[in-house]
Amino acid sequence: MLKWRKKVITAKVETSYGADAAPTGAANAILATKVQLTPIEGQEITRELERPHFGGQPQILVNKHVSLQFEVEAAGSGAAGTAPAYGPLLRACALSQTLDATPGSEKVVYRPVSEGHESASIHFNLDGTLHQLLGARGNVTLRVQAGQIPKFVFSFKGLFVAPSATALPAADFSAFMDPQEISDANTPAFTIDGYQAVMQEFELDLANQVEGRFLVGQEAIVITDRQTRGSCNIEAPALGTKDVFALATSHARVPLSLVHGSGAGNVIEITAPEVQLGRPGYTEVQGIAHLTTPLIFAPTDAGDDEVTITIR
């Protein structure tokens, strides 16, 4: 009898693609929620054998890989300039990690990249049964809602390794800081085109296209494209204050910024230089008119700069 509550996820960036980086519970444990594992994904090939009688056709499972989804609370590392414990996960989602140790402005910066994508070895141990995702790459979505805990939602694919009987490791989660709820006090800024909006919800989806490449001479999980997008739900401003409809119909690309958290090493900042608003729609919240608007995060001509995640 395997107990679902008894599980540990560990993750470590690989030095060589697909070679197990051997993450440990002591150094690489991930404090996750809402975990979903698909231990074997792939396609079934029916053999279509011609026989002189009825009966089921045997199949062969091909292109085997593993998928894993979970959420991680969005908080800092507790020390400015120190990468958060979930940093390896962001790096495996085609984000570069830069540590800035400039005195007085220490920070960790994550930016999207179009090549040189890193990969991670992710181990999922369920009460003594070990499932491994090697060469894992994936996608991440940041979800922010007033009155809730901000969370990164991760979705990974990794190369298949046959499960093994491995003792459940002791996990050290001390590198994970307690999150701060989304509130007026803890989230001092959410601006669109310089306008300080009253925000109820915000979502940023990196929208990586993650593909399994199972060919002769290559077996890998690759990221082939990125269409960064999102949405926001804000209190509808008077047109004279901020005309959201004009921004949408003019196809303007405007800056967006979100700042959450307080204390050195516990502030998360999202910045985007050229966000295009989709068609706004009215919703009603507590008798107040709100606008729900799709967001397209466009890069500048320099590229790979449509969004920046800074932890400081």
MIFIKE-338499 format. One line per 8 residues: their letters; for each residue z, y, x of N, C-alpha, C. Coordinates in nm, 3 decimals. Atoms other than C-alpha are relative to their C-alpha. Example, Ala and Ser with C-alpha at 12.3 -4.5 7.8 and 13.67 -1.06 7.14 Angstrom:
2
AS) 0.000/-0.119/0.089/0.780/-0.450/1.230/0.000/0.120/0.090  -0.006/-0.119/-0.082/0.714/-0.106/1.367/0.073/0.109/-0.077
% end
This chain:
312
MLKWRKKV) 0.000/-0.119/0.085/0.000/0.000/0.000/0.000/0.125/0.089  0.008/-0.125/-0.076/-0.116/0.328/0.157/0.046/0.115/-0.089  -0.053/-0.112/0.077/0.072/0.635/0.041/-0.081/0.127/0.033  0.090/-0.115/-0.018/-0.160/0.935/-0.010/0.071/0.119/0.062  -0.073/-0.114/-0.055/0.112/1.185/0.077/0.016/-0.010/0.151  -0.023/0.020/-0.143/0.143/1.035/0.425/-0.134/0.009/0.074  0.128/-0.019/-0.068/-0.158/1.185/0.600/0.012/0.116/0.099  0.002/-0.103/-0.104/-0.226/1.395/0.910/-0.145/0.026/0.038
ITAKVETS) 0.132/-0.041/-0.050/-0.539/1.590/1.002/0.020/0.068/0.134  -0.001/-0.067/-0.130/-0.597/1.685/1.364/-0.144/0.039/0.034  0.135/-0.048/-0.034/-0.893/1.880/1.506/0.002/0.067/0.136  0.012/-0.059/-0.133/-1.008/1.978/1.854/-0.147/0.020/0.032  0.138/-0.029/-0.038/-1.327/2.140/1.984/-0.044/-0.098/0.109  0.052/0.098/-0.094/-1.546/1.893/2.172/-0.060/0.068/0.124  0.065/-0.046/-0.124/-1.653/1.944/2.533/-0.144/-0.048/0.005  0.133/0.058/0.005/-1.952/1.714/2.488/-0.024/-0.047/-0.142
YGADAAPT) 0.024/0.028/0.142/-2.116/1.671/2.147/0.018/-0.148/-0.031  -0.019/0.136/0.050/-1.998/1.361/1.964/0.096/-0.084/0.081  -0.098/0.073/-0.081/-1.756/1.256/2.240/0.139/0.037/-0.049  -0.131/-0.025/0.061/-1.408/1.219/2.095/0.087/0.087/0.090  -0.087/-0.091/-0.073/-1.194/1.513/2.206/0.146/-0.043/-0.006  -0.134/0.060/0.009/-0.886/1.303/2.117/0.107/0.100/-0.041  -0.106/-0.092/0.045/-0.687/1.558/1.914/0.129/-0.076/-0.027  -0.132/0.062/0.019/-0.314/1.487/1.891/0.079/0.075/-0.107
GAANAILA) -0.087/-0.063/0.099/-0.053/1.555/1.629/0.089/0.105/0.060  -0.089/-0.095/-0.066/0.159/1.739/1.883/-0.069/0.132/0.029  0.069/-0.121/-0.044/-0.111/1.989/1.987/-0.108/0.049/-0.096  0.120/-0.034/0.078/-0.388/1.986/1.724/0.012/-0.028/-0.148  -0.017/0.030/0.142/-0.237/1.916/1.381/-0.043/0.119/-0.085  0.048/-0.101/0.095/-0.387/2.107/1.086/0.085/-0.006/-0.125  -0.080/-0.009/0.122/-0.163/2.223/0.803/-0.095/0.032/-0.115  0.105/-0.012/0.102/-0.396/2.165/0.509/0.054/-0.025/-0.140
TKVQLTPI) -0.028/0.028/0.140/-0.394/2.153/0.130/-0.128/-0.050/-0.065  0.113/0.044/0.083/-0.620/1.994/-0.133/-0.104/-0.077/0.082  0.086/0.080/-0.088/-0.763/1.733/0.104/-0.083/-0.098/-0.082  0.090/0.098/0.062/-1.064/1.530/-0.008/-0.084/-0.065/0.110  0.075/0.075/-0.101/-1.216/1.260/0.212/-0.101/-0.092/-0.067  0.098/0.101/0.037/-1.539/1.070/0.157/-0.023/-0.083/0.126  0.000/0.073/-0.127/-1.503/0.794/0.418/-0.136/-0.050/0.045  0.136/0.040/-0.037/-1.866/0.681/0.406/-0.099/0.071/-0.092
EGQEITRE) 0.112/-0.055/0.073/-2.162/0.889/0.299/-0.129/-0.051/0.064  0.128/0.048/-0.050/-2.527/0.794/0.339/-0.093/-0.034/-0.115  0.095/0.043/0.103/-2.813/0.635/0.149/-0.009/-0.152/-0.001  0.019/0.143/0.015/-2.858/0.287/0.013/-0.150/-0.030/-0.010  0.140/0.041/0.003/-3.197/0.132/0.090/-0.008/-0.138/-0.065  0.019/0.128/0.069/-3.291/-0.140/-0.158/-0.111/-0.079/0.070  0.094/0.080/-0.078/-3.471/-0.425/0.018/-0.122/-0.045/-0.081  0.112/0.034/0.089/-3.693/-0.511/-0.286/-0.065/-0.133/0.038
LERPHFGG) 0.048/0.133/-0.034/-3.722/-0.876/-0.199/-0.065/-0.066/-0.121  0.069/0.073/0.107/-3.969/-1.081/-0.406/0.052/-0.143/-0.006  -0.059/0.133/0.018/-3.793/-1.388/-0.541/-0.042/-0.057/-0.135  0.047/0.062/0.125/-3.877/-1.638/-0.818/0.106/-0.004/-0.108  -0.105/-0.001/0.101/-3.571/-1.546/-1.023/0.058/0.141/-0.009  -0.064/-0.129/0.019/-3.375/-1.255/-1.162/0.122/0.012/0.092  -0.123/-0.020/-0.075/-3.081/-1.097/-0.978/-0.002/0.133/0.073  -0.012/-0.128/-0.070/-2.956/-0.794/-0.796/-0.066/-0.004/0.137
QPQILVNK) 0.064/-0.013/-0.130/-3.136/-0.668/-0.488/0.102/0.043/0.104  -0.091/-0.045/-0.106/-2.942/-0.646/-0.161/-0.042/0.135/0.055  0.025/-0.134/-0.054/-2.912/-0.306/0.002/0.053/0.011/0.142  -0.047/-0.034/-0.133/-2.862/-0.161/0.348/0.041/0.147/-0.001  -0.050/-0.137/-0.006/-2.652/0.152/0.402/-0.049/0.065/0.128  0.055/-0.068/-0.118/-2.825/0.400/0.636/0.054/0.144/0.005  -0.039/-0.140/-0.023/-2.750/0.745/0.780/0.148/0.024/-0.031  -0.143/-0.007/0.031/-2.377/0.686/0.765/0.066/0.121/0.068
HVSLQFEV) -0.083/-0.108/-0.053/-2.148/0.985/0.810/0.122/0.018/-0.089  -0.126/-0.022/0.071/-1.813/1.115/0.688/0.007/0.146/-0.043  -0.021/-0.138/0.043/-1.730/1.425/0.486/0.147/0.022/-0.033  -0.140/-0.035/0.021/-1.396/1.603/0.462/0.008/0.144/-0.045  -0.021/-0.135/0.051/-1.292/1.905/0.257/0.150/0.025/-0.011  -0.140/-0.037/0.015/-0.961/2.088/0.263/0.013/0.152/0.010  -0.028/-0.142/-0.008/-0.802/2.432/0.245/0.110/0.024/0.103  -0.102/-0.042/-0.096/-0.595/2.615/0.507/0.043/0.141/-0.037
EAAGSGAA) -0.051/-0.133/0.033/-0.372/2.914/0.432/-0.045/0.100/0.107  0.051/-0.103/-0.091/-0.518/3.231/0.585/0.116/0.088/0.046  -0.104/-0.081/-0.062/-0.258/3.380/0.816/-0.034/0.014/0.147  0.026/-0.019/-0.141/-0.244/3.498/1.174/0.070/-0.105/0.085  -0.065/0.092/-0.093/-0.106/3.326/1.482/0.145/0.040/0.027  -0.134/-0.049/-0.028/0.209/3.537/1.497/0.011/0.075/0.131  0.001/-0.072/-0.128/0.112/3.681/1.836/-0.138/0.060/0.019  0.129/-0.068/-0.013/-0.163/3.941/1.876/-0.073/-0.050/0.125
GTAPAYGP) 0.080/0.048/-0.111/-0.444/3.813/2.094/0.003/-0.149/0.019  -0.008/0.145/-0.006/-0.352/3.448/2.040/-0.077/-0.059/-0.117  0.081/0.061/0.105/-0.596/3.231/1.846/0.088/-0.075/-0.099  -0.078/0.075/0.099/-0.463/3.086/1.519/-0.024/-0.150/0.016  0.009/0.146/-0.015/-0.405/2.712/1.495/-0.125/-0.058/-0.067  0.123/0.049/0.063/-0.708/2.678/1.268/-0.125/0.051/0.070  0.115/-0.052/-0.074/-0.932/2.845/1.527/-0.108/-0.104/0.027  0.104/0.099/-0.023/-1.110/2.518/1.618/-0.086/-0.028/-0.123
LLRACALS) 0.076/0.023/0.122/-1.215/2.480/1.256/-0.104/0.110/-0.020  0.095/-0.110/0.011/-1.376/2.826/1.247/-0.112/-0.016/0.102  0.101/0.018/-0.105/-1.554/2.750/1.575/-0.099/-0.110/-0.037  0.088/0.108/0.043/-1.696/2.429/1.426/-0.083/0.039/-0.122  0.080/-0.053/0.110/-1.838/2.643/1.143/-0.095/0.108/0.050  0.098/-0.092/-0.061/-2.075/2.831/1.379/0.052/0.143/0.009  -0.058/-0.131/-0.030/-1.837/3.117/1.455/0.047/0.000/0.145  -0.049/-0.014/-0.137/-1.777/3.235/1.810/0.141/0.054/-0.002
QTLDATPG) -0.137/-0.049/-0.011/-1.421/3.303/1.920/0.014/0.082/0.127  -0.020/-0.088/-0.114/-1.342/3.597/2.147/0.144/0.049/0.002  -0.137/-0.046/-0.016/-0.992/3.672/2.276/-0.002/0.132/0.076  -0.006/-0.133/-0.061/-0.931/4.040/2.352/0.145/0.028/0.038  -0.136/-0.021/-0.048/-0.624/4.096/2.568/0.026/0.144/0.041  -0.021/-0.141/-0.034/-0.660/4.474/2.595/0.138/0.045/-0.046  -0.137/-0.039/0.039/-0.301/4.607/2.601/-0.001/0.102/-0.114  -0.011/-0.088/0.115/-0.213/4.768/2.272/-0.099/-0.028/-0.110
SEKVVYRP) 0.099/0.034/0.104/-0.514/4.629/2.086/-0.042/-0.147/0.010  0.029/0.143/-0.011/-0.489/4.254/2.139/-0.048/-0.055/-0.133  0.053/0.056/0.123/-0.692/4.060/1.889/-0.086/-0.122/0.032  0.093/0.113/-0.008/-0.902/3.749/1.824/-0.112/0.028/-0.099  0.116/-0.037/0.081/-1.254/3.804/1.690/-0.091/-0.121/-0.020  0.093/0.108/0.035/-1.478/3.555/1.511/-0.127/0.062/-0.058  0.129/-0.051/0.045/-1.849/3.628/1.465/-0.097/-0.117/-0.016  0.098/0.108/0.016/-2.137/3.412/1.338/-0.097/-0.004/0.117
VSEGHESA) 0.100/0.020/-0.105/-2.382/3.268/1.591/-0.111/-0.088/-0.056  0.116/0.074/0.047/-2.731/3.128/1.541/-0.040/-0.114/0.092  0.029/0.109/-0.093/-2.736/2.894/1.841/0.124/-0.029/0.082  -0.116/0.039/-0.080/-2.501/2.715/2.075/0.120/-0.035/-0.085  -0.110/0.031/0.090/-2.293/2.587/1.784/0.094/-0.105/0.061  -0.100/0.096/-0.046/-1.971/2.415/1.883/0.023/-0.107/-0.106  -0.034/0.110/0.090/-1.853/2.090/1.729/0.145/-0.039/0.024  -0.140/0.040/-0.010/-1.514/1.935/1.671/0.015/-0.149/-0.029
SIHFNLDG) -0.044/0.134/0.038/-1.353/1.594/1.665/0.114/0.019/-0.099  -0.102/-0.011/0.105/-1.155/1.571/1.342/0.048/-0.140/-0.035  -0.061/0.129/0.034/-0.917/1.282/1.282/0.079/0.015/-0.129  -0.073/0.005/0.126/-0.785/1.197/0.938/0.074/-0.133/-0.004  -0.080/0.122/-0.001/-0.500/0.947/0.946/0.074/-0.011/-0.133  -0.063/0.024/0.130/-0.395/0.810/0.608/0.095/-0.118/0.014  -0.106/0.102/-0.003/-0.068/0.623/0.647/-0.036/-0.118/0.090  0.030/0.105/-0.095/-0.190/0.431/0.951/-0.144/-0.046/0.002
TLHQLLGA) 0.143/0.029/-0.004/-0.562/0.410/0.870/-0.072/0.125/0.049  0.062/-0.116/-0.063/-0.762/0.640/1.098/-0.148/0.008/-0.032  0.141/-0.032/0.021/-1.092/0.795/0.988/-0.035/0.113/0.095  0.039/-0.102/-0.097/-1.277/0.996/1.253/-0.132/0.065/-0.041  0.124/-0.076/0.012/-1.540/1.267/1.218/-0.032/0.054/0.139  0.039/-0.047/-0.131/-1.708/1.311/1.554/-0.123/0.089/-0.012  0.112/-0.094/0.010/-1.955/1.590/1.624/0.002/0.078/-0.129  -0.013/-0.062/0.132/-1.821/1.757/1.311/-0.039/0.148/0.003
RGNVTLRV) 0.033/-0.141/0.025/-1.970/2.084/1.190/0.008/0.022/-0.150  -0.018/-0.022/0.142/-1.926/2.256/0.859/-0.017/0.143/-0.044  0.008/-0.133/0.061/-1.892/2.559/0.638/0.140/0.044/-0.039  -0.129/-0.054/0.039/-1.606/2.791/0.551/-0.019/0.111/-0.101  -0.005/-0.105/0.101/-1.530/3.011/0.252/0.141/0.059/-0.001  -0.130/-0.068/0.013/-1.251/3.270/0.236/0.016/0.044/-0.144  -0.028/-0.036/0.138/-1.096/3.308/-0.108/0.127/0.084/-0.007  -0.110/-0.096/0.011/-0.872/3.603/-0.190/0.018/0.035/-0.147
QAGQIPKF) -0.028/-0.033/0.139/-0.705/3.658/-0.526/0.138/0.064/-0.009  -0.127/-0.071/0.015/-0.431/3.903/-0.622/0.107/-0.094/-0.056  -0.110/0.083/0.045/-0.097/3.731/-0.661/-0.004/-0.142/0.052  0.014/0.135/-0.054/-0.212/3.423/-0.470/0.002/0.005/0.153  0.005/0.012/-0.146/-0.220/3.299/-0.110/-0.146/-0.004/0.042  0.139/0.007/-0.045/-0.546/3.371/0.073/-0.024/-0.132/0.074  0.026/0.130/-0.061/-0.715/3.052/0.188/-0.142/-0.009/0.053  0.129/0.043/-0.051/-0.998/2.929/0.404/-0.030/-0.138/-0.059
VFSFKGLF) 0.042/0.128/0.056/-1.187/2.648/0.231/-0.105/-0.059/0.094  0.088/0.062/-0.098/-1.347/2.413/0.484/-0.069/-0.123/-0.059  0.076/0.119/0.037/-1.616/2.151/0.429/-0.073/-0.049/0.124  0.056/0.053/-0.124/-1.713/1.927/0.722/-0.076/-0.129/-0.022  0.066/0.129/-0.014/-1.955/1.649/0.799/0.015/-0.043/0.145  -0.013/0.051/-0.136/-1.908/1.424/1.100/-0.063/-0.137/0.012  0.058/0.131/-0.025/-2.061/1.118/1.260/0.100/-0.110/-0.035  -0.085/0.109/0.048/-1.926/0.790/1.125/0.052/-0.084/0.115
VAPSATAL) -0.064/0.096/-0.087/-1.681/0.579/1.320/0.077/-0.096/-0.090  -0.069/0.097/0.084/-1.545/0.257/1.171/0.150/0.029/-0.001  -0.144/-0.025/0.006/-1.188/0.313/1.047/0.077/-0.103/0.082  -0.082/0.088/-0.081/-0.914/0.167/1.260/0.146/0.012/-0.040  -0.144/-0.002/0.024/-0.549/0.075/1.224/0.067/0.073/0.116  -0.061/-0.084/-0.103/-0.371/0.353/1.415/0.126/0.063/-0.058  -0.127/-0.052/0.051/-0.012/0.463/1.379/-0.013/0.147/-0.039  -0.002/-0.139/0.044/0.040/0.786/1.187/0.068/0.085/0.106
PAADFSAF) -0.061/-0.078/-0.108/0.101/1.053/1.453/0.107/0.096/-0.053  -0.096/-0.106/0.032/0.397/1.289/1.455/-0.074/0.133/0.009  0.076/-0.125/0.008/0.260/1.629/1.355/0.090/0.120/0.021  -0.071/-0.125/-0.025/0.376/1.966/1.486/-0.080/0.114/-0.063  0.068/-0.107/0.071/0.282/2.246/1.246/0.058/0.137/0.034  -0.072/-0.124/-0.030/0.488/2.518/1.415/-0.094/0.115/0.033  0.094/-0.107/-0.033/0.175/2.712/1.519/-0.056/0.068/-0.125  0.048/-0.059/0.124/0.095/2.782/1.153/0.106/0.095/-0.055
MDPQEISD) -0.091/-0.101/0.053/0.251/3.103/1.022/0.004/-0.006/-0.153  -0.008/-0.010/0.146/0.375/3.151/0.668/-0.098/0.107/-0.048  0.097/-0.098/0.050/0.106/3.329/0.463/0.069/0.111/-0.078  -0.047/-0.112/0.082/0.153/3.661/0.287/-0.089/0.009/-0.124  0.077/-0.004/0.124/0.051/3.688/-0.076/-0.090/0.124/-0.004  0.090/-0.114/0.022/-0.236/3.913/-0.178/0.066/0.094/-0.098  -0.070/-0.098/0.083/-0.070/4.227/-0.312/-0.032/0.139/0.052  0.022/-0.139/-0.042/-0.081/4.604/-0.294/0.072/0.028/0.131
ANTPAFTI) -0.077/-0.024/-0.122/0.187/4.599/-0.024/-0.058/-0.073/0.120  0.046/0.082/-0.111/0.037/4.319/0.186/-0.149/0.015/0.030  0.145/-0.011/-0.017/-0.332/4.402/0.139/-0.037/0.148/-0.015  0.011/-0.145/0.011/-0.366/4.772/0.220/-0.140/0.055/-0.021  0.135/-0.058/0.011/-0.744/4.804/0.209/-0.102/-0.103/-0.047  0.123/0.068/0.038/-1.044/4.673/0.022/-0.099/0.110/-0.038  0.092/-0.111/0.023/-1.331/4.919/0.047/-0.144/-0.049/-0.004  0.145/0.021/0.009/-1.697/4.914/-0.052/-0.065/0.138/0.009
DGYQAVMQ) 0.067/-0.129/-0.021/-1.913/5.199/0.076/0.103/0.113/0.010  -0.104/-0.100/-0.018/-1.592/5.382/0.167/0.092/0.019/-0.119  -0.081/-0.015/0.120/-1.450/5.353/-0.185/0.113/-0.104/0.001  -0.116/0.087/0.005/-1.097/5.209/-0.202/0.009/-0.059/-0.141  0.008/0.062/0.132/-1.139/4.963/-0.489/0.133/-0.066/-0.037  -0.111/0.079/0.051/-0.871/4.809/-0.708/-0.054/-0.141/-0.019  0.063/0.132/-0.007/-0.949/4.445/-0.631/0.089/-0.109/-0.059  -0.070/0.118/0.049/-0.852/4.133/-0.819/-0.038/-0.125/0.078
EFELDLAN) 0.046/0.117/-0.073/-1.067/3.875/-0.639/-0.111/0.038/0.097  0.107/-0.016/-0.097/-1.290/3.855/-0.335/-0.029/-0.136/0.061  0.038/0.126/-0.065/-1.484/3.565/-0.188/-0.108/0.026/0.102  0.099/-0.005/-0.107/-1.676/3.534/0.137/-0.038/-0.142/0.034  0.052/0.134/-0.028/-1.893/3.225/0.184/-0.099/0.011/0.115  0.092/-0.004/-0.114/-2.051/3.181/0.527/-0.132/-0.068/-0.037  0.119/0.068/0.055/-2.297/2.946/0.348/-0.087/-0.060/0.109  0.076/0.075/-0.100/-2.396/2.738/0.647/-0.075/-0.115/-0.068
QVEGRFLV) 0.074/0.117/0.045/-2.666/2.481/0.579/0.026/-0.112/0.100  -0.044/0.107/-0.090/-2.518/2.165/0.728/-0.080/-0.126/-0.032  0.089/0.114/0.019/-2.755/1.872/0.779/0.034/-0.111/0.098  -0.010/0.115/-0.089/-2.725/1.522/0.918/-0.138/-0.036/0.053  0.127/0.038/-0.064/-3.004/1.437/1.167/0.017/-0.142/0.055  -0.014/0.139/-0.040/-3.036/1.060/1.195/-0.140/-0.052/0.035  0.133/0.032/-0.047/-3.346/0.994/1.403/0.010/-0.091/0.122  0.004/0.075/-0.125/-3.455/0.774/1.692/0.013/0.100/0.114
GQEAIVIT) -0.024/-0.093/-0.110/-3.316/0.951/1.997/0.096/0.112/-0.032  -0.097/-0.104/0.036/-3.082/1.178/1.803/0.078/-0.041/-0.123  -0.088/0.016/0.114/-2.785/1.139/1.574/0.102/0.112/0.008  -0.084/-0.119/-0.012/-2.609/1.464/1.502/0.016/0.068/-0.136  -0.019/-0.092/0.113/-2.467/1.701/1.243/-0.038/0.138/0.052  0.050/-0.128/-0.050/-2.649/2.032/1.278/0.009/0.106/-0.110  0.004/-0.115/0.091/-2.636/2.377/1.118/-0.135/0.067/0.019  0.138/-0.044/-0.012/-2.990/2.489/1.043/-0.027/0.138/-0.058
DRQTRGSC) 0.021/-0.133/0.059/-2.943/2.816/0.853/0.134/0.053/-0.049  -0.120/-0.065/0.053/-2.690/3.061/0.716/-0.045/0.112/-0.093  0.032/-0.105/0.097/-2.714/3.280/0.403/0.131/0.055/-0.054  -0.135/-0.044/0.032/-2.380/3.457/0.397/0.002/0.082/-0.129  -0.007/-0.064/0.131/-2.281/3.566/0.049/0.145/0.003/-0.047  -0.135/-0.006/0.053/-1.980/3.633/-0.169/0.000/0.066/-0.136  -0.015/-0.068/0.129/-1.849/3.815/-0.473/0.131/0.076/0.001  -0.127/-0.070/0.016/-1.579/4.054/-0.581/0.019/0.036/-0.147
NIEAPALG) -0.038/-0.044/0.134/-1.397/4.143/-0.901/0.092/0.119/0.019  -0.076/-0.123/-0.017/-1.275/4.502/-0.907/0.016/0.072/-0.133  -0.015/-0.086/0.117/-1.141/4.743/-1.164/-0.118/0.096/-0.006  0.121/-0.081/0.013/-1.444/4.929/-1.300/0.032/0.148/0.019  -0.026/-0.143/-0.020/-1.443/5.284/-1.158/-0.087/0.086/-0.091  0.084/-0.096/0.073/-1.569/5.587/-1.348/-0.125/0.029/0.084  0.126/-0.022/-0.072/-1.931/5.661/-1.258/0.010/0.117/0.096  -0.014/-0.115/-0.087/-1.829/5.995/-1.114/0.083/-0.028/0.125
TKDVFALA) -0.081/0.038/-0.116/-1.590/5.819/-0.876/-0.080/-0.089/0.094  0.087/0.088/-0.078/-1.819/5.537/-0.759/-0.095/-0.069/-0.097  0.101/0.057/0.088/-2.144/5.437/-0.927/-0.046/-0.133/0.060  0.034/0.133/-0.051/-2.158/5.064/-0.857/-0.140/-0.041/-0.045  0.133/0.036/0.051/-2.470/5.030/-1.072/-0.110/0.064/0.084  0.098/-0.067/-0.085/-2.655/5.284/-0.858/-0.013/-0.072/0.134  0.006/0.075/-0.125/-2.561/5.089/-0.546/-0.084/-0.126/-0.017  0.073/0.124/0.023/-2.700/4.772/-0.700/-0.150/0.025/-0.020
TSHARVPL) 0.141/-0.022/0.033/-3.026/4.918/-0.835/-0.077/0.068/0.112  0.068/-0.064/-0.111/-3.102/5.117/-0.520/-0.017/-0.093/0.119  0.008/0.100/-0.108/-3.071/4.802/-0.306/0.065/0.051/0.129  -0.068/-0.055/-0.117/-2.842/4.999/-0.077/0.081/-0.108/0.071  -0.084/0.088/-0.080/-2.670/4.814/0.204/0.112/0.084/0.059  -0.115/-0.086/-0.028/-2.320/4.950/0.253/0.109/-0.081/0.070  -0.108/0.072/-0.067/-2.013/4.865/0.462/0.107/-0.048/-0.096  -0.112/0.058/0.078/-1.731/4.650/0.326/0.112/-0.033/0.097
SLVHGSGA) -0.114/0.030/-0.086/-1.382/4.605/0.463/0.117/-0.052/-0.083  -0.122/0.053/0.061/-1.076/4.400/0.373/0.104/-0.014/0.110  -0.110/0.013/-0.095/-0.743/4.425/0.555/0.117/-0.064/-0.075  -0.112/0.070/0.063/-0.460/4.184/0.476/0.103/-0.038/0.106  -0.109/0.043/-0.086/-0.122/4.120/0.631/0.063/0.115/0.076  -0.072/-0.101/-0.077/0.131/4.309/0.839/0.073/-0.067/0.114  -0.067/0.052/-0.118/0.292/4.265/1.178/-0.099/-0.047/0.104  0.088/0.039/-0.109/0.140/4.197/1.518/-0.035/-0.148/-0.007
GNVIEITA) 0.046/0.138/0.005/-0.070/3.883/1.513/-0.010/-0.057/-0.139  0.001/0.051/0.138/-0.051/3.854/1.133/-0.094/0.078/-0.091  0.094/-0.079/0.080/-0.325/4.094/1.020/-0.138/-0.065/0.010  0.136/0.052/0.007/-0.660/3.953/0.907/-0.089/0.110/-0.056  0.092/-0.106/0.041/-0.948/4.199/0.882/-0.141/-0.056/-0.012  0.139/0.039/0.023/-1.291/4.130/0.733/-0.083/0.127/-0.004  0.090/-0.115/0.002/-1.566/4.379/0.811/-0.143/-0.049/-0.008  0.141/0.032/0.015/-1.932/4.374/0.716/-0.077/0.132/-0.005
PEVQLGRP) 0.066/-0.131/-0.009/-2.177/4.654/0.804/-0.103/0.027/-0.109  0.111/-0.022/0.092/-2.455/4.596/0.550/0.006/-0.101/-0.115  -0.016/0.086/0.117/-2.351/4.441/0.220/-0.082/0.057/-0.116  0.080/-0.040/0.116/-2.591/4.451/-0.072/0.065/-0.056/-0.126  -0.062/0.041/0.125/-2.449/4.440/-0.424/-0.105/-0.057/-0.095  0.086/0.056/0.103/-2.605/4.216/-0.685/0.026/0.067/-0.134  -0.013/-0.059/0.134/-2.608/4.277/-1.060/0.145/-0.004/-0.047  -0.138/-0.001/0.047/-2.261/4.390/-1.175/0.008/-0.043/-0.147
GYTEVQGI) -0.024/0.039/0.138/-2.119/4.245/-1.494/0.143/0.032/-0.040  -0.135/-0.034/0.047/-1.823/4.354/-1.704/0.080/-0.124/-0.035  -0.098/0.095/0.050/-1.517/4.139/-1.755/0.122/0.080/-0.044  -0.120/-0.067/0.049/-1.188/4.221/-1.925/0.123/-0.069/0.058  -0.123/0.053/-0.058/-0.856/4.178/-1.748/0.117/0.084/-0.051  -0.118/-0.070/0.055/-0.536/4.272/-1.935/-0.040/0.127/-0.076  0.046/-0.113/0.076/-0.737/4.507/-2.155/-0.069/0.107/0.084  0.063/-0.094/-0.091/-0.888/4.682/-1.850/-0.139/-0.052/0.036
AHLTTPLI) 0.136/0.039/-0.037/-1.260/4.681/-1.775/-0.010/-0.025/0.150  0.025/0.035/-0.140/-1.350/4.506/-1.449/-0.149/-0.024/0.019  0.137/0.033/-0.036/-1.679/4.452/-1.269/0.002/-0.117/0.098  0.020/0.113/-0.091/-1.774/4.121/-1.114/-0.139/0.014/0.061  0.124/-0.031/-0.069/-2.043/4.167/-0.852/-0.029/-0.101/0.110  0.040/0.083/-0.115/-2.231/3.922/-0.628/-0.022/0.087/0.122  0.014/-0.073/-0.126/-2.247/4.023/-0.263/-0.090/-0.080/0.094  0.084/0.060/-0.103/-2.512/3.955/-0.001/0.036/0.067/0.132
FAPTDAGD) -0.039/-0.052/-0.130/-2.397/3.995/0.359/-0.120/-0.007/0.094  0.121/-0.005/-0.082/-2.701/4.108/0.558/0.035/0.041/0.143  -0.022/-0.043/-0.138/-2.713/4.136/0.937/-0.074/0.130/0.029  0.077/-0.113/-0.050/-2.824/4.448/1.120/-0.118/-0.054/0.081  0.113/0.044/-0.082/-3.134/4.438/1.339/0.047/-0.076/0.123  -0.053/0.072/-0.116/-2.910/4.313/1.620/0.021/-0.147/-0.030  -0.017/0.137/0.043/-2.842/3.995/1.423/0.138/-0.057/0.031  -0.127/0.069/-0.018/-2.540/3.765/1.399/0.119/0.094/-0.010
DEVTITIR) -0.108/-0.096/0.015/-2.321/4.053/1.284/0.026/0.035/-0.146  -0.017/-0.033/0.142/-2.323/4.033/0.905/0.145/0.000/-0.045  -0.142/-0.002/0.033/-1.950/3.967/0.901/0.079/-0.026/0.129  -0.091/0.022/-0.111/-1.665/3.982/1.151/0.140/-0.026/-0.054  -0.138/0.031/0.036/-1.324/3.820/1.111/0.087/0.030/0.121  -0.088/-0.041/-0.109/-1.058/3.985/1.324/0.145/-0.031/-0.036  -0.143/0.029/0.019/-0.701/3.862/1.360/0.075/0.076/0.108  -0.067/-0.089/-0.097/-0.472/4.117/1.522/0.147/0.024/-0.039
% end
